[in-house]
Amino acid sequence: MTRTDQPVPLWEFDEVEPDDDCICGGCSARRRARLHAAPVHEGGHAAARSVRRRAAVLMAAVGTALGGGAAGAATATAVPAPTPGGPSTPRSDTPSDTPQGEVSGLHGGSPDTGTAAPRAAAQPVTRAAIIERAQRWVDQKVPYSMGRYWSDGYRQDCSGFVSMAWGLGSSQTTWTLPDFAERITKADLQPGDILLHNDPARPQGGSHVTVFGGWTDSTRTRYLAYEQTSPGTTKRATPYAYWSNSATYLPYRYKALSPGGSSSDGAASSAFPGADKFGPGADNAHVTRLGRMLVERGGGRFYTEGPGPRWSESDRRATEAFQRAQGWRGSEADGIPGKDTWDYLVNGKGRNIDAAAPLPPSPPPPVPPGGGAPAFPGTGGFGPGAVGDQVRQLGEQLVRKGFGAAYAEGPGPRWTDADLRGVRAFQEAQGWRGAEADGIPGPDTWKRLFS
């Protein structure tokens, strides 16, 4: 037995692990300390590990000197628990839910070599490629984990996600990502940049980073955030700069950013694919590429989802906004990409879409040659689940007629409860009741609405 009047060598306690069934103060304190922070081999922070060791040594020594029992247990209760998110902030929106591992190579190997073929630490990448890679994890619903690695080799936490999107040769941390970036201002933010928060008090569990996907509107108060957070990768409209700790999130831009094409795995062809690949009814990879290039140039606010291969009103309006940003008007800004529009997008020419500029006006509803109301598209084009230009056309006409009070935003191509309420209000204004005012437009509603 060690005499209490002899100094206790610290090294004797350095690697001692507490017994699971021991009730002495030292073991109890050590077990509690382990509950609040992971060791390095599971992704814990090295500095925090050192602190935990010293704290465990001191608590063990105190427990031994006092004889364990209640005194040791009292010492253990002084270990603080992680700070939860505020009552108005969902748990998944707090940095404490995104602890991160340390710098590691692909698939968890050495940061220098990894276990897969080595990559350059900072290879050139386009903005569109960053967003494309981020979207890939969103589509795959990659589960959040600070100790696991996805099939592409990157750690499944927030900093591993950004390392993947930037194409780094290893999984970095929020503390090392700035080594690959430069500070920018809020006004400079463009898709592919990041917003980063580091908490010195909790370097592992209190820090977080998101990929900026573009402003959602001209007020620049909300943006589309791609992020890795519990339970998995998400893309969502987020208040600037974040749900919590907003004042300490800083914008950064990847140093090896390169202009031009949208392919993440190689240079895409710059040749214009032809006007027939775009417009109503188009459904192909060129439409997807167009949308991603438009997002890269500031058109993200036009997309509520996507971009995707099926041509939509979002593609037309984003294209028109880009064309107008170049000073083009008339047939040169019709929302359909031609050779010049494509050349500017592919090669990074011209001006970006101004986030403060008003949205391009939607075209008026088509009118038959003989005048009167446009052709009724059929009742199948409306109601829950309906998506199409006919829904947007209906909503915009309701607004023109003074029945748009239900719209908080839009109208848009996806049927919503606001469309239903607007149609019902219009129908009731005609004196209709019951089944005649069900909120779904029929031929008579359509004819009167556009008369």
Secondary structure, DSSP 8 states (H G I E B T S, - for coil): ---TTS---GGGTTT----TT--SHHHHHHHHHHHTS--GGGT--HHHHHHHHHHHHHHHHHHHHHTSTHHHHHHHTTS-------TTS-GGGSGGG------EEGGG--TTT-SS----TT--B-HHHHHHHHHHHHHHT-B--SS-B-TTS-BSSHHHHHHHHHT-SEE--TTTGGGGEEE--GGG--TT-EEEE--TTSTTTS-EEEEEEEESSTT-SEEEEEEEETTEEEEEEEESS-SSSGGG-EEEEETTB--S---SSS----S---GGGSSTT-BSHHHHHHHHHHIIIIIGGG-SS---SB--HHHHHHHHHHHHHTT--GGGGSSS--HHHHHHHHTT-S----TTS-----------TT-SS-----GGGSSTT-BSHHHHHHHHHHHHTT--TT-SS---SB--HHHHHHHHHHHHHTT--GGGGSSS--HHHHHHHT-
